[in-house]
């Protein structure tokens, strides 16, 4: 991915600000994709029948090896305990929140900061 961006924008890998933004976006995309794959696994018997879930790979997963690696992780006892605890905690909430441990104001601050940084970087290269 880095090489594609470097070719498109003629960037050096030493541009830490831009690469920090790229890392942030790639991490966000991975988190979203992992969540989708996890939901697919759960819908196909991930908790009750892991073998069935393993055989029902989601179509947009990169490879069978990646799918099996994620299934191995979801089948670990520590992961199951954590998942069950988080499920209990979410059940107690009156209002659903997807903000994690940071406040909404903190999320807004980071969104604005990264967008400003990205546009300033692009402006300097165009």
Secondary structure by P-SEA (a helix, b strand, c coil): caaaaaaaccccccaaaaaaaaaaaaaaaaaaaaaaaaaaaaaacccccaaaaaaacccccccaaaaaaaaaaaacaaaaaaaaaaaaaaaacccccccccccaaaaaaaaaaaaaaaaaaaaaac
